Amino acid sequence: MLHLYRISVNTFRESIREPVYFLMLLASLLLIGHFPWLTIFVFFEQLKLVVDSSMATTMIFSLSVAVLCASYTVSKEMRNGTVLLLLSKPVSRWSFVLGKIIGIIMAALLFSFICCCASVISVYIAVDQFRMEMHLYGAFVGLVGVGCVVGMVMNFLNGSSFAEFATYATAVVIAGMLCYCLKFRPHPELALKDLAKALFMLNIAVVIMSTLAVGAATRLDVVPTMCFCSIFFFLGLMSSHLFLRQSDSELLNMVYNVCYAIIPNWQFFWLADAIAVGRHIPNTYVINGCIYGVIYFLIATVWAIALFQDREAAAGARD
């Protein structure tokens, strides 16, 4: 268990130290913070568009970060021979893969958490279709800048990773601003509990994609891993339309059912439409989503471990 813990923590820190991690975080936060500007003067639809755009940004960027972190950390260690060094010690293959999965999930969930907090703050900024809460908007942009300044100071004083400490600082200040909004600002004209449930469901999708990405990265390099996960993502978005159909051929129906079971249906985790029309999200739906996510996580984890069992650890180093 000690090896599992160390691999998980090292993978997490290595992931958030990648410059692309903080660059994508900064881009997503600036997009989410400016959505109230882009949707102003949209009569009676501003809040709906802000929620939909913020959730879409959170989902796309979080899934992309999960794939990139898995590709860089796992594939890089396969290439430079770090895996061979680890496996020469009393570290089992399953603990290595599981540690990588846990570390990548932690990094991706941290990214998603910050974006989810920013999404709720963006809803508070969008007062109505004619005006914005300029004080909150200025504070949000300023706090994102504070996170960057903290990262620069730590890098200058201690030689620490700019991306790592900028991410930590941004998470703290954005979460603090969200707490201030929830406690002291008037609530927007939508159900925050339902919004929280919708954002929570996005995090389940991030966990699934992180696990799939690690499994693919044990066999593929960076670009093929990204292609594989992109195909899974787009097929999952259209899963209901592609595979929930009936054909005259029993064999074709069986193929549809198998594909629908294997490929995760990302629409199941997308609840922005329900938020837009003011529909209540029942707790049973969230519970079923958690069960679906846990089952798929376990299956994908077993798949990733099985893929790595007969993988030649020194192959990447020789190449």
N, C-alpha and C positions, 0 to 999 in steps of 0.2 A: 504493500500500500504506500510505503514511503516513496518508492520509485514512481508510482502512478501520480502521487501528489507533485513531485518535483517536475516530472515531464509536463503535467498540466500547467503549473505555474510558469515554467520557462516558455512553454508554447504561447501562453497568454501574453506574457511580457514581450516576447519576440514579435507577436502579431501587432500589438499596438505601437511598437517601435518602428514599424514600417512607415516611411513617409507617406505612402499612398493612403494609409489608414486615416491619418489626420487630414490629409487633403480632401478626401471624400467626406469626412465628417464636417469639415469647414464648409465645403460646397453645399452639403445637404442642409446645414443649419442656416446658411444665408438664403437658400431657396425657400425654406419653410418660413423664415422670418419675413420675407418679402412677398409671400403669397397674398396677405391682406392688401398690399398695394396693387397687385396685379388683378385682383377681383373687385376693386372698388368700382362703384357705379353700376354694378350688376344687381338690378333691382330684386330684392328679397331672396337672392341666391348667394350672397357673399359668404355666409357661414358655411353653406353646403359645399361651395367650391373650395374654400380654405381647408375644410376637413378632408375632402376627397383628394386634393392636391398634396396636402401634408402627409396623409397616410400612404399615398402612392410613392412619394419621395422616400418615406421611411422604409417601405417594403423593398423597393428596387435597390436603394443604396445599401440597405442592410444585407440583402441576399448577395449583392455584388461583393461586399466586404468579406462575407463569409467564404465565398469562393476564392477570392484573391488571397486571403490569409491562409487558407488551406493549401492553395497552390504554391505559394511562396515558401511557407514553413516546411511542409512535408517534402515537396519536390526538391527544394534546395538542400535539405539534409540527405536526400537520396543521392544527389549529385556530388556533394562535397565529402561524402563518406562518414558523416556524423552518425548515421544509422548503424553502420558497421561497428563503430566504436561503442555505441550504446549496447548493441546486442552481444558484444564480446564480454560484457559484464553480466551479472545476474539479473538481467532485465528481459522479461518474456516479450514475445511479439505482441500478444494481446494487450499487455499493459502499455506498450509503446503506442499502439493504435488508439486505445481507449484514452490514454493521456492526451494525445493529439486532439481527439474529438472534443474532450472536455475543455481543453485550452482554447480551441477555436470557437466553441460555443460561448465561452465566457467573453471572449473579445467581441464576437458578433452581438451578443446580448447587451454588452456595455454600449456599443455603438447604437443599437436599436433603442436602448433606454434613454440616451441623450436626445435622440431624434423624437421619441414619443413625448418627452417633457417639452421639447420645443414646439411640437404640434399643438399641445394644449395651450401653451403660452400664445401661439399664433391665433388661436380661437379667441383668447382674451383681447388681443390687439385689434381684431376685427369687430368693432363695436356695432356698426350697421353699414348699409350700402353706401352711405355718403361720407363717413368719416372713420378715422382710426384713433386708437389710443396711442398718441404720439409719445407720451412719456414711457409707456411700456415698450414701444418699438425702439426708442433710443436706448433704454436700459438693456434690452436684449442684444442689440448690436454691440453696445459697449462691453457687455459681459463676455461676448464671444471674443472681443479684442483683448479683454483681461486674460482669458485663457491662453491666448497666443503670447502675451507678454510674460506670463508666468513661465511658460515653456522656454522662452528666450533667456529669461533671467537664470533659470536652473541650468540651462545649457552653458551659459557664459560662466557662471560661478563654479559649477561642479563638473562640467563636461557631461552632464546627464543627457539622455535622449530628449530632444525637443518635442517630438511627437508624443512620447509617453507622458511627460508631465503636463503638456498642453492639453492632452485628453483628460487626465485626472482633474485638472483645474476647471476645464470646461464642464465636466460632469457635475462638479460641486456647485459652481455658480449657477448653472442652468437649473439644477434641481432646487437650489435655494430660491431662485426666482419663481419657480412653479409653486413652491410652498407659500411664498408671499401672495401670489395671485389667488390661490385657493382660499387663503385665510382672510385677506383684506380687500380683494376686489370683488365687485358684483359679478355674479355668475352669468355666463352667456345664455342665450336663448336656445339651449339644447341640453340634453341629459348627459351630464359629465360621467355618470356611472356607466351608461351605455358606451360612451366614447372610450372609457378606460377598458371595457370589455373588448371592444373592437381592436384597440391597440395591443391588448394582451394576446389576442389571437394572432396578430402579426408576428409576435415573438415566437410562437409555436412554429410558424412557417420558417423562421430563421434557424431554429434548432434543427429542423429536418434538413434544410438545405446545407447547413454546416456539416452534418453527419455524412450526407451524400458526397459533399465536396472532398472530405478527407478520404472516403473510400475510393473515389476516383483518383485522387492525387497519389495514392499508394502504387498505382500502376501507370499513370499518365503524367506527362510533363505539364507545364503551366498552361500553355495554349490549348492542348487537347482537353485538359480538365475544365477550362472555362467553356469550351464548346460543348462538352458533355452536359455540364450543368445548365447551360443556356437552352439546350434542346429539351432537357427535363422540365425547365421552367416554362417554356412556351407551350409544350405539350400539356403540362399540368393546367395552364390557364384555359386551354380549350378542351380539357378532358371530358367535360359533360357533353359538349357538342360532338366530339369525335367518337367517343366510346359508349355513351349511354344511348345506344340505338339498337334497333332490332333488324335483323336480316333474315332472308329466307334460308340461308345456309347456317346449320347448327355449328359448323366448324368456325365460321366467321364470327358468330355470336360468342363462342368460347374465346376467340382471340380478343374480341372487344372487352370481355369481362376480365381477362388476364391483364390486359393493358391498363384498364381502369383501376385494378387492384395494385399494380406495380407502381404506376406513375401517380405521385401525390396530386390531389385536386386542390390547387392553390385558391380556387374560388371559395372553397370552404372556409378559408381564413380571411377572406376579404369581406368586411362588413360595413364598408363606407356607404354602400347603397342604403342599408338599413338606417344608418345615422342620418343620411340626407333626407329621407322621408319621415323621420321621427318615429321609426318603429322600435319598440322595446326589444332588447336582446335578452332572451331568457337565460337563466343560469344553467339550465339543462343543456343548452347549445354549447356554452363554454365548457361544461364538464365533458360533453361528448368530444369536443375539439381536443381537450387535454388527453383523453383516452386514445383518440386517433393519433395524436402526436407521440405519445409514449410508445404505442405499439409500433409505429413506423420508425421511431428512433431506435428501438431495440432491434428491429429487423435490419435496419440499415447499418447498425453497429456490428451485428453478427456478419453481415455481408462484407463490411470493410475489414474485419479481422480475418475472415476467410480469404479475402484477396491477398492479404499481406503474409499469410502463413507460408506460402511457397515462393514468395518474392525473393529474388537474390539480392541481398542488401548491398553487395559490392558492385552491382551492375552499373549504377549511376556513376560511381566513382571512377570506374574504368573508362566510361564514355567521356 
